[in-house]
Amino acid sequence: MRILQVCYKPPFPATDGGAMGMNSLTTGLLNMGHQVKVVSFHSKKHPCNIDALPQDYLEKTGFETVFVDLDVKLFPAIEAMLCGESYHVKRFINQAMKDKLRDVLTRQKFDIIQMESIFLTPYVPLVRKYSNAKVVLRSPNVENKIWQRTYKATNNPFKRFYLKHLYLTLEHYERERINDYDAIFPVTATDAEYFIQNGCRRLCKPIAVGIDTPEILPDVLEEQNSIFHIGSMNWVPNEQGIKWFLKSCWKSVKAASPQVKAYFAGRNMPDWLLNTHEKDVFVVGEVDDSIRFMTSKQIMVVPLLSGSGIRIKIIEAMSIGKTVIATTIAAEGLMYENGKNIIIADTPQEFAIAVKRCLDDSSYAKEIGFQAAQLIATRYNTDEIAKEISAYYEQL
């Protein structure tokens, strides 16, 4: 099949979970022999230098990109609020992307056009005008859920007021436009159920995110009594979760395990975290090799209070046999068994107990990690995921 993959940010290089999810599907579809062309936005937050990309990737995908200014601007934000529009969606409406898609669709014919976010929905009418392809939404999450949970976890009354507006307008937009597509493929059963319950009349099937199990790095030593988190801190749920962990959980964790050290890695570290003076807390920032970093630490903590979809970094850590301690929201969408291949902790006390047990009982922690790796290898394989979605594409 000929597939056009339209991305809300560059899928390659896969520098964060969202990019990894998109790129893994590109890889799987190419491995199956499909023709895949990738057209993507890039922005200041997610820049892209085509000249720095591997020639092999460019040739296989015919990769093209368009810049979009996603900086929050006061007057357009106020205008969107007064008009009851979703500012999240409005920021992605871009004339250069309209021109690019028109050009691509008049030059090439496709069987499937795969939109990688609800934010790309404004382009569906243009796509249908210039193509007879089936248009599908590959939904990485339910966007309004992220902002709804962020709103509920925020105390500042002014921020709460605006966040409530953001999630309500986005919720309305998602419900209004989900039937613009021929099919929707969320990454979790929870998200698929949400779409169906909220009026989706199209084919809607959950298809997980695939990942190729990384190679073991035998030259990297694991630091004992270490916990870590890795994730882009310009994603609101990550920053919110880490702030809660340090403010509410760290003292309990440290009291239960005085020897423990915590490491935080990821892009765009906020000043408040860079300037933290908590004992035995180390802010690493962006790392060149996430697998090497994760391999060098012992236990992954994912204390998210908001979010939707699936956390790719959890899958990545589990794939290399890391023990993961996560909140229920962080693990949402994963096909896990608590206490077998992941540990769920939702309170400071639960985090403290879980960290202590893992540090004190290495055989217990290693068994959790082993079972985690088995889960990812069998249920989240890149090629198997591509086969599953390809079958639905053939059906369409």
SETI-444152 format. One record per residue: residue in three letters; x, y, z of N, C-alpha, C in turn. Coordinates in steps of 0.02 Angstrom, whole numbers, plus 32768, in hexadecimal, padded with zeros to 4 digits. Atoms other than C-alpha are relative to their C-alpha. Layout:
N
ALAXYZXYZXYZ/...
% end
This chain:
396
MET802A7FC48000800080008000802C803F8000/ARG7FDF7FBF8000802E80B67FE97FE280298039/ILE80187FE07FC380238110808F802280448008/LEU7FE67FBE7FEE803681C980B67FF88009804A/GLN80017FF67FB8806481E6816B800B804A800F/VAL7FFC7FB87FF18040829881A6800A8008804B/CYS7FEC7FFE7FBA809582C2824B7FFE8047801C/TYR80047FBE7FDF807B835082C78043801A8018/LYS7FBB7FED7FF08136835182EF802E7FCE7FDF/PRO7FD4802F802381D082FF82A280047FBC8023/PRO7FFC80437FE181CA824382BF80477FE58002/PHE7FBB8018800482838232829A802F803C8001/PRO7FEE80377FD382FA823682F07FCF7FFB803A/ALA8031800D7FCC828F81E78377801C80158044/THR7FE27FE47FC482C2825984067FD27FFF803D/ASP802E80057FC78227824384737FCD7FCA7FF1/GLY803080368007819981CA848F7FD180077FC5/GLY802E7FF5803881238219841080217FF17FBE/ALA7FDB800D803E81A782158388800E7FB67FF8/MET7FF28048800381D5816283B47FC37FD97FE8/GLY803E80238014811F812C83A17FF280077FB6/MET800C7FF68047810D817A82F580357FDD7FD6/ASN7FCA801D802881B7813F82B77FFE7FB48001/SER8003804A7FFE819E808C82F27FCD7FE67FCF/LEU8032801780308102808082888018800B7FB8/THR7FE17FF68042815C80CC81F2802D7FC57FF0/THR7FD08037800981E3804882097FDC7FBE7FF2/GLY8024803F800981687FB9821B7FDD7FFC7FBD/LEU80228000804081047FEC818280317FF87FC6/LEU7FCC8008803381A27FFD811A801A7FB87FFE/ASN7FE880457FFC81DC7F5281577FD07FD07FDE/MET8032802B8020813A7F0981147FFD800A7FB5/GLY7FFF7FF58047815E7F4E80687FD280377FE7/HIS802B7FC8801580E47FE08069802B803C7FED/GLN7FE07FC0801081138086801C7FE680348032/VAL80147FCF7FCC8113810B80A5802280437FF2/LYS7FE57FBD8006812881C580887FED80268040/VAL800A7FDD7FC1813B823481228003804C7FF4/VAL80027FB78001810682EB81297FF480168048/SER80037FEF7FB9811F834281CF8006804B800C/PHE7FF27FBE7FE6811483E4822C80427FFE8027/HIS7FCC7FF77FCD81AB8425828A7FF88045801D/SER800A7FC27FDC81B384B38306803D8010802A/LYS7FC87FF07FD28226850B838180067FCB8036/LYS800180347FCC81F2848A8402801A7FBE7FE6/HIS7FEA803F801F821283FA838A802080117FBC/PRO7FDF7FEB803E82928437830980147FC57FD5/CYS7FEB8035802F82CA83D682718032801D7FCE/ASN7FCE7FEE8032836683E5820780067FC67FCE/ILE8001803780318349837C816B80467FED7FE9/ASP7FBC800E801783FF838C813780267FD1802F/ALA7FDE802B7FCF8430832F81D67FE37FBA8003/LEU802080427FFE83BC829B81B780237FCF7FD2/PRO7FDF8032802A840081F881707FE07FFD7FBB/GLN80188003804583F181EC80B37FD17FC57FF6/ASP8029803C800783A7813E80C47FB8800E8017/TYR80437FEF7FE783148181812B7FDD802E7FCF/LEU801E7FD0802F82F6821080B27FE87FDD7FC0/GLU80128023803D82F4819C801D7FC57FD1800A/LYS803780307FF38281811B806D7FBD8023800B/THR803F7FE07FEB8201819880AD7FEE803D7FD6/GLY800D7FC280248210822C80347FEF8039802F/PHE80107FD47FC88210829280D47FFF804A7FEB/GLU80057FB8800A81D3834680C67FE4801F8040/THR80157FE17FC281B583C281517FED80497FF5/VAL801A7FBB8004815D8468816E8006801F8046/PHE7FFB7FDF7FBF818084E581F97FBD801D8015/VAL803B7FE17FE480F28519826B801480238041/ASP7FF27FDA7FC380FC859D82F27FCC7FEE8035/LEU802E80177FCB80B0854C838D800780278040/ASP7FFA7FD67FC580E485D384077FBB801B8014/VAL80407FE67FE88052860684748000804C7FFB/LYS80057FB8800A801B86B584447FC080198022/LEU80357FE87FD47FAE871C84B77FBF800F7FDA/PHE803E7FEA80217F32876B843D7FDD7FC87FDB/PRO80238039801E7F1086CF83D47FE27FD08034/ALA801B802C7FCB7EFA866D84767FBF801E801C/ILE803C7FDF7FE67E7D86EE84B77FC77FFC7FCD/GLU8032800480357E2486F0840F7FDF7FBB7FFE/ALA801A804480017E14863384107FD27FF3803C/MET8029800A7FC47DD0863884C27FBD80237FF9/LEU803F7FDB80087D4E86BD84987FD37FDF7FCC/CYS8028802080357D18865C83FD7FEE7FB88010/GLY800E80457FED7D1185B6845980237FCD7FD4/GLU7FDA802D802C7D94856A83E6803A7FDF8026/SER7FC680217FE27E1F84F08411804080217FE8/TYR7FC17FE080137EC18551841380347FCC7FEE/HIS7FD1803680117F2184AD84107FFC7FF07FB5/VAL800A801280467ED6848483668011803B7FD2/LYS7FF87FC4802A7ED8853583238049800E7FF0/ARG7FB97FF2800B7F9585438337801E7FD67FC7/PHE7FE6802C80347FAD84B582BB7FE680107FBA/ILE801A7FED80427F4B8507822E8033802D7FDE/ASN7FC47FE2801E7FD5853A81B77FFB7FFD7FB4/GLN80087FFD80497FCF8574810280367FD87FDC/ALA7FC9802580208079852980D87FF27FB58000/MET801180477FFE803B847D810F7FC87FF17FCE/LYS8035800A80327F9E849180A5801E7FFC7FBA/ASP7FE080008041800B84BA801080297FC07FF5/LYS7FD6803D80048081842880357FD47FC37FF2/LEU802B803A800A7FF483A980437FDF80017FBB/ARG801D7FF980437FA183EB7FA580327FEA7FCB/ASP7FCC80128030804583D97F48800E7FB58000/VAL7FF180487FFA806883297F8A7FC77FD77FE2/LEU803A802880167FB882EB7F667FF180067FB6/THR80097FFA80497FB6832D7EB480387FDC7FDB/ARG7FC880228020805E82DC7E907FFE7FB4800A/GLN7FFF80477FEF804182337EE37FBB7FE88015/LYS803F801F7FEB7FB181BC7F01800E7FD2803C/PHE7FF980287FC47F9781667FA97FC27FD6800C/ASP8038802A7FEC7F2A80DB7FED7FE780138045/ILE800F7FEE7FBB7F32811380A2802480418011/ILE7FE07FC47FE57F5381BD80EF7FF77FFE804B/GLN7FFF800C7FB87F8281A981A5801380408024/MET7FF57FC37FD97F708244821280147FED8046/GLU7FE380167FC17FD6823882B17FE78026803E/SER801A7FDB7FC77F7282AE83207FBD80207FEF/ILE803F7FDC800A7EC682FA8337800D80487FEB/PHE7FEF7FBC80137F2083A1831F8005800A7FB4/LEU7FFB7FFC80487F2F837782667FBC7FFA7FDD/THR80438008801C7E738364824E7FEB80397FD1/PRO80147FCB802F7E5F841181FB80167FF47FB8/TYR7FE8800E80437EBC83C981657FD97FC87FDD/VAL80258038801E7E43833981487FD680167FC3/PRO80267FEC803C7DCF839B80D2802C800B7FC3/LEU7FD17FF680387E6483CF806780187FBE7FE4/VAL7FE9804280157EA4831D80647FCB7FDC7FD6/ARG8035802280257DFC82DB802B7FF380217FBC/LYS800A7FDD80407DF283607FA380327FE87FCC/TYR7FCC801180307E9583277F5480137FB67FFF/SER7FEF80477FFE7E96826E7F7C7FC37FD5800E/ASN803580307FF27E2281D77F7C80157FCD8035/ALA7FE6802F7FCE7E8B818180027FD37FFF803E/LYS802180047FBF7E40814580A5802B80298031/VAL7FDD7FD57FD07E6C81C1812F7FF57FE58046/VAL8005801D7FBE7E93817981DA8025802B8033/LEU7FDF7FDD7FC97EC181C3828280257FCC802A/ARG7FD780287FD27F4F817082E08007802B803F/SER80057FD47FC67F2781BA838A802F7FEB8038/PRO7FD180137FCB7FB981B984067FE280078046/ASN80227FF77FC07F4381F084927FBE80247FF4/VAL803B7FD480017EA0824784BA80178042801C/GLU7FDF7FC37FEC7EE382F784BE7FDC80258038/ASN80247FDA7FCC7E598344852780097FE28045/LYS7FF580207FC07E7882C485B0803E801B8023/ILE7FC27FE67FE57F29830585C67FF380438023/TRP800B7FBC7FE67EEC83B785E07FCC80008037/GLN803180067FCA7E588383864A80237FEB8041/ARG7FDC80177FC57ECA832686C2803180348019/THR7FD37FCA7FEC7F4783B586C07FD980378024/TYR802C7FCE7FE07EBA842D86EB7FEE7FEB8047/LYS801580187FBE7E8083C1877C80397FFE8032/ALA7FC680047FD37F3183B587C280208044800C/THR7FE57FBC7FF97F4E847287B97FDA80278036/ASN801F7FDA7FCA7F2F84E2884F7FF7804A7FF1/ASN80047FB980107F4E858F88067FBD800F7FDE/PRO80447FF4801B7E9E85D787E68000801B7FB9/PHE7FFD7FE480437ED18638874A80137FCB7FCD/LYS7FED8037802C7F2985A386FD7FC77FCE7FF9/ARG8039802F80027E948535872B7FCB80197FD0/PHE80337FE3802C7E1E85AC86D280127FF57FB7/TYR7FEC800580467E8385AA863180077FB67FEB/LEU7FF9804780107EAC84F086377FBC7FDF7FF7/LYS8044801C80087DF384C9864C7FE580137FBB/HIS80157FEB80437DCF852E85AF80237FD57FCA/LEU7FDA802780317E5984D185517FE47FBA7FF9/TYR8016804680057E1B8425857E7FB87FFB7FE7/LEU8046800480177D62844B85617FFA800D7FB5/THR80047FF380487D7D849684B480207FC77FD8/LEU7FE1803880227DF1840884857FD47FC28003/GLU802F80387FFA7D76838884C77FC780067FCE/HIS80367FF480307CEC83D6845F80187FF37FB9/TYR7FE5800980447D5B83D783C4800A7FB67FF1/GLU7FF48047800B7D8F832183D97FBE7FDB7FF3/ARG8040802380077CDB82E783ED7FDD80137FBE/GLU80217FE8803D7C9F8351835A80207FE37FC1/ARG7FDC800F803E7D25831882E080177FB77FF9/ILE7FE5804480047D4A826183067FE47FD97FC5/ASN801D802480387CD58228827C8014801D7FBC/ASP7FE47FE7803E7D33828F81FA802D7FCC7FDF/TYR7FD1803380187DA581F781E97FDC7FC17FEA/ASP801C804180147D87814E8198800D7FCC8036/ALA7FF1802E7FC97DD580F8822F802D80248032/ILE7FD57FE57FCC7E2B812082D380247FC68021/PHE7FD880347FE07EB880B9831D8026801D803C/PRO7FDE7FE97FC37EDE80F083D080357FCD8016/VAL7FCB802D7FEA7F7580A584277FED7FD6803D/THR801780277FC77F11806484BC7FB67FF07FFA/ALA804680137FFF7E6D800B84D97FD780348027/THR80237FCC7FD97E40809285597FEC803A7FD3/ASP800F7FC8802D7E4C811984D47FCC7FEC7FCB/ALA8031801880327DEC80B084547FBA8000801E/GLU804180017FDD7D60809884D37FE580478008/TYR80157FBA7FF87D5D815484F27FE1801A7FBF/PHE80197FE780417D47817C84397FBD7FE07FEF/ILE803E802380117CBF80F984237FC7801A802C/GLN80347FE77FD27C5F813484BD7FEC80487FF1/ASN800E7FBA800F7C6A81E6847E7FEE800D7FB8/GLY80207FF580407C1B81CA83D680247FE97FC2/CYS7FDC8017803B7C9C817A83647FD87FC87FDD/ARG8027803180267C3B811D82DC802B7FDD7FCB/ARG7FD2801E80307CD480EC827680237FC48020/LEU7FD680357FE67D47805782868030801D8033/CYS7FD67FE57FCB7DA18074832B801E7FC58026/LYS7FDE80397FE27E217FF38364804180158022/PRO7FC07FF07FDF7EAE800083E480397FD87FE2/ILE7FC3802180197F597FDA839B803B801F8025/ALA7FCA7FE87FD47FEE7FE984108039801E7FD7/VAL7FC37FE5801E8093803E83ED80357FCA7FFF/GLY7FCB80338005811E7FCD83AF8044801C8013/ILE7FBB7FEB7FF081D37FD283E6802F7FC57FF1/ASP7FCC8033800A826E7F7483AE802A7FFD803F/THR7FDA80087FC282C57F2E8447804880167FF5/PRO7FBB7FE8800983697F8E845A80337FCC8011/GLU7FCA802E7FF0840E7F3484608017800A8048/ILE7FE57FFC7FBC84547F0C850C804580227FFD/LEU7FC07FDC7FFD84E67F7D853C802A7FE48039/PRO7FDA80227FCB855E7F0C859C8035802C8020/ASP7FCB7FD57FE485DC7F9985B67FE680348031/VAL801D7FCE7FD385638001861F7FF07FDF8043/LEU800C80197FBD85637FE286DA7FC38022801E/GLU803C7FE57FE084C17FF8873B8011801B8045/GLU7FF27FE17FBF84D1807187CB7FCD7FE78034/GLN802C801A7FCC848C802488697FDE80388026/ASN80277FCF7FD88409807E88D37FF0803F7FD9/SER80117FC7802A83D880ED88427FBB7FF97FE2/ILE803F7FFD8023832F812087FF800580367FCB/PHE7FFA7FCF8036830F818487617FBD800C7FDF/HIS80387FEF802C829181DA86F3801E801F7FC2/ILE7FEA7FE1803E82A88209863D7FC280137FD7/GLY80397FE880288231827185D48007804A7FF2/SER7FFD7FB9801382208317857B7FD8802A8032/MET80217FD87FCD81F8839C85FC7FD780397FE3/ASN802E7FCF801E819F840B857F7FBB7FE07FF3/TRP8042802080008110838D85887FE4800A8046/VAL801B7FEB7FC080A183CF86147FF97FC78033/PRO800780357FCE80788326866780437FEA801F/ASN7FBF80137FE5813282FE867A801780318036/GLU7FEA7FCD7FCF815C83A286D07FD47FFE803E/GLN802E80027FC880C18399873C800D7FC3802D/GLY7FF4803D7FDA80E782E58770804080038028/ILE7FC07FFC7FDD819D8306879D7FFC80338039/LYS80087FCE7FCB816D83A188007FDC7FE0803C/TRP802480237FCA80F183378864802D7FCD8023/PHE7FD580337FE3817082AC887D8033801F8030/LEU7FCD7FE17FD581F6832088C37FE18023803C/LYS801F7FDC7FCA817D8384892C7FDE7FD18032/SER802A802A7FD5811182F78970801C7FBB800F/CYS7FEA80467FF8816D8251895A80497FF98016/TRP7FB8800A7FF88228826E896480147FF78049/LYS7FEE80067FB9823282878A227FEF7FBB801A/SER801480427FEA81D381E58A3F802D7FCA7FE3/VAL7FD3802F8021823D818789C0804480018021/LYS7FBD7FF87FE382DE81CC8A0B80027FE78048/ALA800280177FBB82A881A68ABD80007FB48003/ALA800380498001828280F18A9080417FE17FE5/SER7FC280198020832180DD8A27803480387FFF/PRO7FD27FC77FFA83A5815A8A64803880007FCC/GLN7FC88005802F8425811B89E57FEC80107FB8/VAL80187FF8804483B8813D894C801480437FE2/LYS7FF37FC3802683E881BC88C67FCF80027FC4/ALA80307FF88037837182028842801E80287FC7/TYR7FE57FDF803C839E823387907FC680107FD1/PHE80357FEA802D83318297871A801F80167FBE/ALA7FE47FF280438356829B865F7FC780147FD1/GLY80317FEB803182FD82EA85CC800E80467FE6/ARG7FF77FBF801E82F38382855E7FD980368025/ASN80257FC57FE882BE843185937FF27FFE804B/MET800880007FB782DC8424864E7FED80478017/PRO80137FBE7FE8828184B486A58031801A8035/ASP7FD17FE17FD182E2852E87117FF67FE78047/TRP800C80157FBB828D84F687B180207FBC800F/LEU7FE280427FF582CF84458797804D80057FFB/LEU7FB87FF68006837C847C875D801E801E8040/ASN7FE77FDE7FC3838B84E487FC7FEB7FDD8040/THR801580247FC3834B84608874803C7FF2802D/HIS7FCB800D7FCF83B0844789137FF27FC3802A/GLU800F803E7FDC836583A18947803E7FD38003/LYS7FC6802C7FF883E9832C898C7FF97FC17FD5/ASP7FFC803D8029841C829E89177FD080007FC5/VAL80287FF8803D83B182E28888802D801F7FCA/PHE7FD27FEA8035841282F587E57FD9800B7FBF/VAL80227FEF803D83CE834D874C80317FF97FC6/VAL7FD1801180368425830286B47FF180297FC2/GLY80127FDD803D83C4835C862C7FFC7FD17FC5/GLU80058029803C83C1831E8579803C7FD27FFA/VAL7FCB8031800884258280855A80057FEB7FB6/ASP7FF6801580458470824684B57FE37FBB7FF1/ASP80158045800A843E819184CE7FD37FEC803B/SER802F800F7FC983A1816C853480097FB9801A/ILE7FF780457FEB83C280B08537803D7FFA802E/ARG7FC380027FD7847280CA857C7FF1801E8045/PHE80107FE17FC0842E813F86017FD57FD1802B/MET802C802B7FDA83A280C8863580247FC18019/THR7FDA803B7FEC841980348637802C800E803C/SER7FD17FEE7FCA848B809286AF7FDE800B8044/LYS80247FF57FC1840280A887337FD67FC38010/GLN801F803D7FE8839E802C87987FB47FFD7FF8/ILE804980027FFE82E6805887AC7FE3803E7FDE/MET80217FC78021827880C5873D7FC180138028/VAL803E7FE87FE081F4813287927FDC802D7FCE/VAL80287FD9802F8166817D872C7FC380198027/PRO80347FE87FD380FB81E987A17FCE802F7FDF/LEU802D7FD48024807F823087247FBC80068022/LEU80437FF37FE57FDE828087627FCE800E7FC9/SER802B7FF280397F9982A686B5801E7FDF7FC3/GLY7FE7801F803D7FAB826A86037FCB7FD27FE3/SER802D802F80227F5881F38589802B7FD97FD0/GLY7FD88028802F7F8D8172850A802E7FD18026/ILE7FD1802F7FE48027810E8533804580218006/ARG7FBF7FE17FF680D1813F857880367FD47FE0/ILE7FCF802880268153810384FA803E7FF38029/LYS7FC380097FD981E3811E85737FF97FC78032/ILE800A803A7FD58195809F85E8800B7FC07FD8/ILE7FF6803B802A818E8021855A804A7FF67FF1/GLU7FB9800480108241804A852D80287FE4803C/ALA7FDD80187FC4827D803085E17FF07FB7800E/MET801380467FF4821A7F8F85F480217FD17FCE/SER7FE3802B803482627F4E855080477FEB8010/ILE7FBB80127FED83117F4F859C80037FE38047/GLY800280237FC082D77EFC863C8004802C803E/LYS7FFE7FD47FC682CA7F9486AD7FC07FF7802A/THR803980007FD482597F8F87447FE180467FFF/VAL80237FC0800581D6801887337FCD80078038/ILE80327FEE7FCD8174806987C27FDB803C7FE5/ALA80267FCC802280E880D2877B7FBC80098021/THR80457FF47FEA8043812387A87FD17FDB7FD1/THR80338020802A7FA380D787667FF780267FBE/ILE80087FD8803D7F92816786EB803B7FF67FD1/ALA7FC4800A802A8046815086AD7FFD7FBD7FDC/ALA80028043801D80288097868D7FC17FF37FD7/GLU803F800880247F7D80B3863E800C7FEC7FB8/GLY7FFA801680457F6C8057859B80317FC87FF5/LEU7FD1803880057FFA7FDC85BB7FDD7FBF8012/MET801C80417FF17FCF7F2385BC80277FE08039/TYR7FD680147FC9801E7F0F86677FDB7FD78035/GLU801B80207FC380047EA787058027801D803A/ASN7FE07FE17FC780297F0787A380227FCB802C/GLY7FDB802F7FD680AF7EAF880980227FC97FDA/LYS7FE08033802A80E17E408777803280207FD0/ASN7FD37FE18030812A7EB086F08005804C8008/ILE7FFC7FB97FEE81127F5E873C7FE780078047/ILE80187FF37FBC80F27FA887E87FD880427FFF/ILE802A7FC57FFF8063802387FE800480228044/ALA7FFD7FD87FC2807680AE88807FDE80437FF3/ASP80267FC3800A7FFE81408891800680338038/THR7FF77FD37FC7802E818D8939804980038013/PRO7FBA7FFC7FE880D181C7898980147FC18027/GLN7FF0803C7FD980C981338A01800A7FC47FD2/GLU7FF98039802E80AF80B78973804180047FD9/PHE7FC07FF98022814480FE891480397FEE802E/ALA7FCA800E7FD181B080F489B080067FB5800C/ILE800080487FF4817E803F89D2801B7FDA7FC3/ALA7FEB8023803D8197800B891C804A80097FF2/VAL7FB97FF3800B8241805E890A802A7FD88032/LYS7FDA80237FCC827E801489AF80037FB57FF1/ARG80008048800D82497F648981802C7FEE7FC5/CYS7FD7800E803B829B7F6D88D6804A8007800E/LEU7FB97FF67FF0833E7FB0891D80197FCB8031/ASP7FEB80327FCE83417F3489AE80007FB97FE5/ASP800780448019830F7E9C8949800D80007FB5/SER7FEC7FFC8047836E7E9888A47FE17FC87FD6/SER801D8037802783287DEE88717FB7800F7FEF/TYR80467FEC800D82767E3288817FFE80337FC7/ALA7FFF7FCC803382A17ECB881980137FE37FBC/LYS7FEA801D803F82FA7E6487957FC97FD57FE1/GLU80378029801A82647DEF87847FCB802C7FE1/ILE802F7FD0801D81F17E848768801980187FBC/GLY7FE27FE8803F82697EC486E380007FCB7FCA/PHE80008037803182777E1986907FBB7FF77FE2/GLN80448008801881BB7E0786847FEA803B7FD5/ALA800F7FC4802981AF7EB98641801C7FF87FBA/ALA7FE08009804182297E9185B57FDB7FCC7FD7/GLN80268034802381C67DF4858A7FBF801D7FE4/LEU803F7FE1801681257E598580800B802A7FC1/ILE7FF47FD28039816F7EDB850980137FD87FC2/ALA7FE98027803981C37E59849A7FC67FDC7FDD/THR80378027801D811F7DFA84817FC5802A7FEA/ARG803C7FDA800D809B7E828481800C80447FDD/TYR7FF27FBE801B80F37F1E843F80367FFF7FC9/ASN7FD08009803681597EDF83AC7FEE802C7FC4/THR800C7FD08036816C7F6183207FDF7FDF7FC3/ASP801A8020803D814C7EE9828F7FBB7FE3800B/GLU8042801C7FF280B87E9482E57FCB80378002/ILE802F7FC77FFE80677F3E83057FF080177FB9/ALA800A7FEC804680817F6C824E7FD37FCF7FDB/LYS802B8032802080317EC982167FB7800A8015/GLU80437FF87FE67F9B7EEA82857FDD803C7FDF/ILE80207FC4801C7F7A7F9A82447FF97FF87FB3/SER8004800C80497F9E7F6281907FC17FD87FEE/ALA803C8029800C7F127EE1819D7FC1802C7FFF/TYR80397FD280007E987F6B81CA8002802F7FC4/TYR7FFB7FD6803B7EDA7FD7813C7FE77FDB7FC3/GLU8019802980387EB87F4980C27FB37FFB8004/GLN804980057FF57E097F39810D7FDF80407FE9/LEU801C7FC080167DEA7FF380EF7FFF80067FB5/
% end
